[in-house]
């Protein structure tokens, strides 16, 4: 039963995005993306020119063709970025035969950037030490981009598709004996959309249900952006099965559009959405408190409200999309916090993803298990993607968490 419910604030009226008669200005984030895309295409131009020259084209024509393809790559970025800002249903032929190959190229260009920059700095030094003529070899850029196509082709296609089911034991102090072995299936960051369609997500639902979990939770970011995929998300969540139900909290991407219709659709499927509220889950005469906070990024979250009706001394599991608030939950005697948000960096060094990944640049808690006193945090690496639809070194995951009575 729901013990307390605090409605999420709807916020003030929206300000107009532009003034009539004035041309809309490009956002700072978009200016950054355009600048980045321009820079990463410079090694690509050199790579194409060198490949064409080796193929028999004269140097001026090869450079002209390379520059033209670089300009085309920059132009093509704008269409992809526009779709990313408001994800919509599009023909699969456009998505998987045009957009996905473009992102393989874009990621390969990004992959080439750091090696190319280091080469331009270090190569003259090496030449001087060797006494050789100073001058970079265009072949370096060609082979770097080619290797990027292989690596990023795998990351954009195969690595995103194959997911793992990870089983993790969570030690909980003072856990009731009847709850020892209680299983929670956690899904997070589904990002259902054009690049992660519903039929991908249904595989996750089947794998989750096959584990026969006691409880299923989804820790936010079901949406990529916009509202076009709300019905698909609700259909997917409606297929999940847990003995004690399915519970969801909202993430920041779930408000990249209007979040309230999504909540309604999800609840219509019999799935519980916890928005700064909690429920008591009972099993075999033992009970624990399951709480969920709303999104922190849009300032809807209230940990105090979520825990307000918690019975004293009861084991507590908290669903919280953003893991950075874990210390606050630990101070409130929460036993287990389940979060997502970071995607484990989405791109990490293979086999060292726990230690070297992109999310470490922005988050202290980025993937896996952390402890603070009696409290445990599990940061889910997510199932979908945002930004470039690519994963490398961080597998999409369904987490089967088993509560264990601590010694």
C-alpha positions in Angstrom: 0.0 0.0 0.0 1.1 3.6 -0.6 1.9 5.3 2.6 2.5 8.8 1.5 2.3 10.7 -1.8 3.7 14.1 -2.5 2.8 15.4 -6.0 5.7 16.6 -8.1 5.7 20.4 -8.7 4.6 21.3 -12.1 6.9 24.4 -12.3 6.1 27.9 -13.5 5.0 29.0 -16.9 7.4 28.5 -19.7 9.1 31.5 -21.2 8.9 31.9 -24.9 11.9 30.4 -26.7 12.4 33.4 -28.9 11.1 36.8 -29.6 9.0 37.4 -32.6 10.9 38.9 -35.5 14.3 37.6 -34.3 16.1 34.6 -35.5 16.4 31.9 -32.8 19.9 31.6 -31.5 21.8 28.4 -31.4 22.1 27.0 -27.9 25.5 26.9 -26.2 25.4 23.1 -26.2 24.6 23.0 -29.9 27.4 25.4 -30.7 29.8 23.1 -28.7 28.6 20.1 -30.7 29.0 21.9 -34.0 32.5 23.0 -33.1 33.4 19.5 -31.9 32.0 18.0 -35.1 34.0 20.5 -37.2 37.2 19.7 -35.4 36.9 15.9 -35.5 36.3 16.1 -39.3 39.7 17.7 -40.0 41.7 14.4 -39.6 38.9 12.7 -41.6 39.6 15.1 -44.5 43.3 14.2 -44.4 42.4 10.5 -44.2 40.1 10.6 -47.2 42.5 12.6 -49.3 45.3 10.2 -48.6 43.2 7.1 -49.4 42.1 8.7 -52.7 45.7 9.7 -53.6 46.8 6.1 -53.0 43.9 5.0 -55.1 45.4 6.9 -58.1 43.7 10.3 -57.9 46.0 13.3 -58.3 46.7 15.2 -55.1 44.6 18.4 -55.8 41.5 16.4 -56.7 42.0 14.1 -53.7 42.2 17.0 -51.3 39.1 18.6 -52.9 37.2 15.4 -52.5 38.3 15.0 -48.9 37.2 18.6 -48.1 33.8 18.0 -49.8 33.2 14.8 -47.9 34.2 16.6 -44.6 31.8 19.4 -45.4 29.1 16.9 -46.1 29.8 15.1 -42.8 29.3 18.4 -40.9 26.1 19.2 -42.8 24.7 15.7 -42.1 25.3 16.2 -38.4 22.6 18.9 -38.2 19.8 16.5 -39.2 21.0 13.9 -36.7 21.2 16.5 -33.9 17.7 17.8 -34.7 16.3 14.3 -34.3 18.2 13.9 -31.0 16.5 17.0 -29.6 13.0 15.7 -30.2 13.0 11.9 -30.8 10.2 10.8 -33.2 9.1 7.7 -34.9 10.9 7.5 -38.3 11.1 4.8 -41.0 13.5 2.0 -39.9 15.3 2.4 -43.3 16.2 5.9 -42.5 17.3 5.1 -38.9 19.3 1.9 -39.5 20.5 2.5 -43.1 21.3 6.2 -42.8 21.5 7.5 -39.2 23.3 4.5 -37.7 26.1 4.4 -40.4 26.5 8.1 -40.0 27.1 7.7 -36.2 29.7 5.0 -37.0 31.5 7.6 -39.1 31.0 10.3 -36.5 32.3 8.2 -33.6 35.2 7.1 -35.8 36.1 10.7 -36.3 35.9 11.3 -32.6 38.0 8.2 -32.0 40.7 9.6 -34.3 40.9 13.0 -32.6 43.2 12.3 -29.6 45.6 10.0 -31.5 45.8 12.6 -34.3 46.4 15.5 -31.9 49.1 13.5 -30.0 50.7 12.6 -33.4 50.9 16.2 -34.5 52.6 17.1 -31.3 55.0 14.2 -30.9 55.9 13.4 -34.5 58.1 16.4 -35.1 60.0 15.7 -31.9 60.6 12.1 -32.9 61.8 13.3 -36.4 64.2 15.8 -34.9 65.6 13.1 -32.5 66.1 10.7 -35.4 67.5 13.4 -37.7 64.8 12.7 -40.2 62.9 15.3 -42.2 60.1 16.9 -40.1 56.6 16.3 -41.5 53.6 14.3 -40.5 52.6 11.3 -42.7 49.0 11.5 -44.0 48.9 7.7 -43.8 48.7 7.9 -40.0 45.4 9.7 -40.2 44.1 7.2 -42.8 44.8 4.1 -40.8 43.6 5.8 -37.5 40.2 6.6 -39.1 40.1 3.1 -40.6 40.7 1.5 -37.2 38.0 3.8 -35.8 35.5 2.5 -38.2 36.1 -1.0 -37.0 36.0 -0.2 -33.3 33.0 2.2 -33.6 31.1 -0.1 -36.0 31.2 -2.7 -33.3 30.2 -0.2 -30.6 27.3 1.3 -32.5 25.9 -2.0 -33.7 26.9 -5.2 -31.9 27.8 -3.9 -28.4 24.5 -2.0 -28.0 22.5 -5.0 -29.0 23.9 -7.7 -26.7 23.0 -7.3 -23.1 24.1 -9.3 -20.0 22.2 -10.5 -16.9 24.3 -9.7 -13.9 23.7 -11.3 -10.5 24.8 -9.4 -7.5 24.4 -10.2 -3.8 23.7 -7.3 -1.5 24.5 -7.6 2.2 21.9 -5.8 4.3 22.4 -5.4 8.1 19.5 -6.5 10.3 17.6 -7.9 7.3 14.7 -10.1 8.4 15.5 -13.8 7.9 12.4 -14.2 5.8 13.8 -11.6 3.3 17.2 -13.4 2.9 17.3 -14.3 -0.8 14.8 -11.8 -1.9 15.5 -10.8 -5.5 15.1 -7.4 -7.1 15.5 -7.1 -10.9 16.7 -3.6 -11.8 16.5 -2.0 -15.2 17.5 1.5 -15.9 18.1 4.1 -18.6 16.0 2.3 -21.3 16.0 5.3 -23.6 13.4 3.8 -25.8 13.4 5.7 -29.1 14.4 5.6 -32.7 17.8 4.0 -32.0 16.5 1.7 -29.2 13.0 0.6 -30.5 10.3 -1.2 -28.5 11.2 -4.7 -30.0 14.7 -4.3 -28.5 13.2 -3.6 -25.1 10.9 -6.6 -25.2 14.0 -8.8 -25.2 14.9 -7.2 -21.8 11.4 -7.9 -20.5 11.5 -11.5 -21.5 15.0 -11.9 -19.9 13.8 -10.1 -16.7 10.7 -12.3 -16.4 12.7 -15.4 -16.9 14.6 -14.7 -13.7 11.3 -14.8 -11.7 12.2 -11.8 -9.5 10.3 -11.0 -6.4 10.3 -7.3 -7.4 11.1 -5.4 -10.6 12.2 -1.8 -10.5 13.1 0.7 -13.3 15.3 3.6 -12.1 14.4 6.3 -14.6 15.3 7.6 -18.1 12.8 5.5 -20.0 12.6 8.3 -22.6 15.3 9.6 -24.9 13.6 12.9 -25.6 10.1 14.1 -26.6 6.9 12.3 -26.2 6.5 10.2 -29.3 7.6 6.9 -27.6 5.5 7.2 -24.4 3.1 4.5 -25.5 5.9 2.1 -26.5 7.5 2.7 -23.0 4.2 1.9 -21.3 3.8 -1.2 -23.3 7.3 -2.4 -22.4 6.9 -1.8 -18.7 3.5 -3.5 -18.8 5.2 -6.7 -19.9 7.5 -6.8 -16.8 6.5 -9.2 -14.0 7.5 -9.3 -10.4 5.9 -11.3 -7.6 5.4 -8.1 -5.6 4.9 -5.8 -8.5 6.8 -3.4 -10.8 7.9 0.0 -9.5 9.3 3.0 -11.5 10.9 6.4 -10.7 11.3 9.2 -13.2 14.7 10.4 -14.6 15.8 13.7 -16.1 15.2 12.5 -19.7 11.6 11.5 -18.8 11.0 15.3 -18.6 12.7 16.1 -21.9 9.1 16.7 -23.1 6.0 16.4 -21.0 6.4 13.9 -18.3 2.8 13.7 -16.9 1.2 11.8 -19.8 4.0 9.2 -19.5 3.1 8.7 -15.8 -0.5 8.2 -16.6 0.2 5.7 -19.4 2.5 3.7 -17.1 0.0 3.6 -14.3 -2.7 2.5 -16.7 -0.5 -0.6 -17.3 -0.6 -1.5 -13.6 2.9 -0.3 -13.0 3.5 1.8 -9.8 5.3 5.2 -10.3 6.9 6.4 -7.0 7.2 10.2 -6.9 8.5 11.2 -3.5 6.5 8.4 -1.8 6.9 4.9 -0.4 5.2 1.6 0.0 5.6 -1.3 2.5 6.4 -4.6 0.8 5.6 -7.7 2.9 6.9 -11.2 2.4 6.4 -14.1 4.8 5.5 -11.8 7.7 8.6 -9.7 7.2 8.4 -6.2 5.7 10.7 -3.6 4.1 10.1 -0.1 2.9 10.4 0.7 -0.8 10.7 4.5 -1.5 11.2 6.4 -4.7 12.2 10.0 -5.4 11.3 12.1 -8.4 13.9 13.7 -10.7 16.6 15.7 -9.1 17.7 17.6 -12.2 14.3 19.3 -12.6 14.2 19.9 -8.8 11.2 17.6 -8.3 13.0 15.3 -5.8 12.3 15.2 -2.1 14.0 12.5 -0.1 12.4 13.8 3.1 8.9 13.3 1.6 9.8 9.9 0.2 10.9 8.7 3.7 8.3 10.6 5.7 6.0 7.6 6.3 8.7 5.0 6.8 8.1 2.9 9.9 10.9 3.3 12.4 13.8 0.9 12.0 12.4 -0.8 8.9 14.8 -2.0 6.2 14.7 0.6 3.4 15.3 0.3 -0.4 15.4 3.6 -2.2 14.9 4.1 -6.0 16.8 7.3 -7.0 17.8 7.9 -10.6 20.8 10.2 -9.8 23.5 8.4 -7.8 25.2 11.6 -6.6 22.6 11.9 -3.8 23.7 8.6 -2.2 25.5 10.3 0.7 22.2 12.0 1.7 20.3 8.7 1.6 23.1 7.0 3.7 22.7 9.7 6.4 19.0 8.9 6.5 19.6 5.2 7.3 18.7 3.9 3.9 20.0 0.4 3.5 20.1 0.1 -0.3 20.0 2.8 -3.0 19.4 1.8 -6.6 20.4 4.3 -9.3 21.3 4.7 -12.9 21.9 7.9 -14.9 25.6 7.5 -15.7 25.4 4.6 -18.2 28.7 3.5 -16.7 30.2 6.2 -19.0 28.7 4.4 -22.1 32.2 4.3 -23.4 35.0 2.8 -21.3 38.2 0.9 -21.6 37.3 -2.7 -22.2 37.8 -5.0 -19.2 38.7 -1.9 -17.1 35.3 -0.2 -17.4 34.9 0.1 -13.6 38.0 2.2 -13.4 38.4 4.0 -16.7 35.2 5.3 -18.2 33.7 8.5 -19.4 31.3 9.0 -16.5 34.2 9.4 -14.1 34.6 12.9 -15.5 31.3 14.0 -14.0 30.3 11.5 -11.3 31.8 10.1 -8.1 29.5 7.1 -8.2 29.6 5.9 -11.8 29.0 2.1 -12.0 28.6 -0.9 -9.8 28.5 -1.2 -6.0 29.5 1.3 -3.4 29.2 1.4 0.4 28.8 4.1 3.0 28.4 2.7 6.5 25.5 0.3 6.5 24.2 1.7 3.2 24.9 0.2 -0.2 24.5 1.9 -3.6 24.2 0.0 -6.9 24.7 2.1 -10.0 23.1 0.4 -13.0 25.0 0.9 -16.3 21.8 1.2 -18.3 20.3 -0.6 -21.2 19.9 2.2 -23.9 22.1 5.0 -25.0 21.9 8.8 -25.4 24.1 11.0 -27.5 25.9 8.9 -30.1 24.2 5.5 -30.0 27.3 3.7 -29.1 28.6 1.5 -26.2 32.1 0.3 -25.8 33.5 -1.5 -22.7 30.2 -1.1 -20.9 27.6 -3.8 -21.6 23.9 -3.1 -21.4 22.7 -4.9 -18.3 19.8 -6.5 -16.4 20.7 -6.6 -12.7 19.3 -9.4 -10.5 20.1 -8.2 -7.0 19.7 -10.7 -4.2 19.3 -9.4 -0.6 21.4 -11.2 1.9 21.3 -11.0 5.7 24.6 -9.5 6.8 26.5 -11.5 9.4 
